[in-house]
Amino acid sequence: MTTPREAAQVLAKCSCFDPVFSKPDTALAQGWAEAFSVYNLELDDLLAAVTKHYIESSDRAMPSHIIKHARDIRRDRTERETPDERLVRSDEIDRRLLARITQIADRKAVGNA
């Protein structure tokens, strides 16, 4: 999940390329974070997507542009990973999923009701 703080970093980077880009504020960062979270995008990919967008286009960046580029960057990286890298990534996903399930189960436990 992308946090509003991470989205604010993306917005700040957009403003480095576009001097009339909207000044980041709490509501804007929240909205962009919500859009990015739909695709579970990582901050590094989002920041790289900003650069890619402004290299390829003179249009003002919107969440849909950044999402498309970040997803392309992630797809390219996963298509090039070795079997060992894929296993490490899969194990990390499993670890995070188990931690999240445990967190939810702990909140739902009878003693916590």
Phi, psi and chi 1 to 4 in degrees:
 res  aa     phi    psi   chi1   chi2   chi3   chi4
   1 MET       -  130.9  179.7  172.6  154.5      -
   2 THR   -82.8  130.1  -54.8      -      -      -
   3 THR   -86.8  158.1   66.5      -      -      -
   4 PRO   -57.7  -33.3  -28.8   37.3      -      -
   5 ARG   -63.7  -41.3 -175.4 -179.0 -164.9  133.7
   6 GLU   -67.3  -41.9  -69.1  169.5  -31.3      -
   7 ALA   -61.2  -37.0      -      -      -      -
   8 ALA   -62.2  -34.9      -      -      -      -
   9 GLN   -65.6  -39.6  -69.0  178.1   54.6      -
  10 VAL   -64.6  -45.9  174.5      -      -      -
  11 LEU   -60.4  -41.4  -69.7  162.3      -      -
  12 ALA   -62.9  -39.4      -      -      -      -
  13 LYS   -67.0  -38.4 -174.2  164.3 -176.6 -178.5
  14 CYS   -58.0  -41.2  -71.9      -      -      -
  15 SER   -69.3  -20.1   67.8      -      -      -
  16 CYS   -68.6  -30.9  -69.1      -      -      -
  17 PHE   -90.3  -29.2  -73.3   95.8      -      -
  18 ASP  -126.4  101.7 -176.9   -9.6      -      -
  19 PRO   -64.8  -17.2   17.8  -24.5      -      -
  20 VAL  -103.6   12.2  -65.6      -      -      -
  21 PHE   -62.8  146.9 -167.4   81.2      -      -
  22 SER   -53.0  138.2  -59.1      -      -      -
  23 LYS   -70.9  127.5 -161.5  170.8 -165.1 -179.5
  24 PRO   -59.0  131.9  -21.5   31.0      -      -
  25 ASP  -134.8  174.3   64.3   27.0      -      -
  26 THR   -59.3  -46.6  -56.3      -      -      -
  27 ALA   -65.2  -42.2      -      -      -      -
  28 LEU   -64.0  -45.1 -169.9   60.6      -      -
  29 ALA   -62.8  -39.2      -      -      -      -
  30 GLN   -63.2  -44.5 -179.2   64.0   43.4      -
  31 GLY   -63.9  -45.1      -      -      -      -
  32 TRP   -66.2  -39.5  -78.5   49.8      -      -
  33 ALA   -60.5  -42.0      -      -      -      -
  34 GLU   -61.4  -43.6 -174.1  176.3  -30.1      -
  35 ALA   -64.5  -44.4      -      -      -      -
  36 PHE   -64.9  -34.7  -63.3  153.6      -      -
  37 SER   -66.6  -25.0  -67.8      -      -      -
  38 VAL   -57.2  -34.1  169.6      -      -      -
  39 TYR  -106.3    6.8  -64.5   96.0      -      -
  40 ASN    52.1   50.2 -162.2   29.8      -      -
  41 LEU   -86.5  142.1  -62.3  165.9      -      -
  42 GLU   -86.0  150.2  -60.2  -69.5  -28.2      -
  43 LEU   -58.0  -44.2  179.9   59.0      -      -
  44 ASP   -58.6  -40.6  -72.4  -15.3      -      -
  45 ASP   -68.6  -38.0  -68.4  -16.4      -      -
  46 LEU   -65.0  -42.4  -68.5  165.7      -      -
  47 LEU   -66.8  -40.5  -66.4  171.7      -      -
  48 ALA   -64.5  -33.7      -      -      -      -
  49 ALA   -65.7  -34.7      -      -      -      -
  50 VAL   -61.8  -48.1  171.9      -      -      -
  51 THR   -59.5  -46.5  -58.8      -      -      -
  52 LYS   -60.3  -42.9 -174.7  171.9 -177.7 -179.9
  53 HIS   -59.7  -49.5  173.0   73.2      -      -
  54 TYR   -75.7  -18.6  -77.5  105.8      -      -
  55 ILE   -73.0  -37.1  -74.2  171.1      -      -
  56 GLU   -94.0  -15.2  -64.1  178.0   -1.3      -
  57 SER  -147.1  150.5  174.7      -      -      -
  58 SER  -100.6    4.4   59.6      -      -      -
  59 ASP   -72.2  148.4  -66.1  -21.4      -      -
  60 ARG   -64.6  134.2  172.7  141.9  -45.6  122.2
  61 ALA   -70.4  137.6      -      -      -      -
  62 MET  -125.5  162.8  -65.5  -62.4  -69.2      -
  63 PRO   -51.8  -39.8  -28.1   35.7      -      -
  64 SER   -61.8  -36.8   61.4      -      -      -
  65 HIS   -65.4  -47.4  -59.8  126.6      -      -
  66 ILE   -66.5  -40.1  -55.4  -53.1      -      -
  67 ILE   -61.5  -46.7  -71.2  167.0      -      -
  68 LYS   -58.9  -48.6  179.4 -160.9  174.7  -57.6
  69 HIS   -65.9  -41.7  -69.7  -54.8      -      -
  70 ALA   -63.8  -40.2      -      -      -      -
  71 ARG   -65.8  -38.6  -67.9  179.8   74.7 -158.0
  72 ASP   -63.2  -42.6  -71.2  -13.3      -      -
  73 ILE   -62.6  -45.6  -70.6  164.7      -      -
  74 ARG   -64.2  -43.7  179.0  174.2   59.3 -170.5
  75 ARG   -61.0  -44.9 -175.4  178.1  -48.0  108.4
  76 ASP   -60.6  -43.8  179.8   61.2      -      -
  77 ARG   -63.6  -44.4 -177.3  179.0   55.5 -107.8
  78 THR   -70.6  -30.3   57.4      -      -      -
  79 GLU   -70.2  -25.8  -73.3  174.0   -6.6      -
  80 ARG   -95.0   -6.2  -70.9 -176.9  -68.4  109.6
  81 GLU   -72.1  149.7   68.1 -172.6    0.4      -
  82 THR   -78.3  165.5   66.0      -      -      -
  83 PRO   -56.3  -39.1  -28.6   36.7      -      -
  84 ASP   -65.4  -42.2  -73.2  -17.2      -      -
  85 GLU   -64.1  -39.1  -68.8  168.9  -28.3      -
  86 ARG   -63.5  -40.0 -172.8  169.0  -64.5  118.3
  87 LEU   -64.1  -44.0 -178.6   60.7      -      -
  88 VAL   -61.8  -44.7  167.6      -      -      -
  89 ARG   -63.5  -41.8 -177.1  172.2   54.3   84.1
  90 SER   -63.4  -42.4  178.9      -      -      -
  91 ASP   -62.2  -39.6  -72.4  -13.2      -      -
  92 GLU   -66.2  -40.9  176.1   60.5   20.7      -
  93 ILE   -61.7  -45.6  -69.7  168.4      -      -
  94 ASP   -60.7  -41.2  -70.3  -12.6      -      -
  95 ARG   -63.0  -45.2 -173.3 -165.7   62.3   72.5
  96 ARG   -66.3  -38.3  -78.7 -171.6  -89.4  159.3
  97 LEU   -65.3  -44.2 -177.8   58.4      -      -
  98 LEU   -61.9  -42.3  179.7   59.4      -      -
  99 ALA   -61.8  -40.8      -      -      -      -
 100 ARG   -67.8  -43.2 -178.3   70.9  177.8  129.9
 101 ILE   -62.0  -43.6  -70.3  168.9      -      -
 102 THR   -61.9  -42.0  -59.0      -      -      -
 103 GLN   -61.0  -45.5 -179.2 -175.7   40.1      -
 104 ILE   -65.8  -44.4  -67.9  168.3      -      -
 105 ALA   -62.1  -39.7      -      -      -      -
 106 ASP   -63.1  -38.5  -72.3  -13.3      -      -
 107 ARG   -69.5  -29.9  -79.2 -161.3  -38.9 -111.3
 108 LYS   -88.8   -7.8  -60.0  -79.2 -175.7 -178.6
 109 ALA   -58.2  146.9      -      -      -      -
 110 VAL   -54.5  -43.3  173.5      -      -      -
 111 GLY   -65.6  -17.3      -      -      -      -
 112 ASN   -99.9    2.1  -65.9  -25.1      -      -
 113 ALA   -74.4      -      -      -      -      -
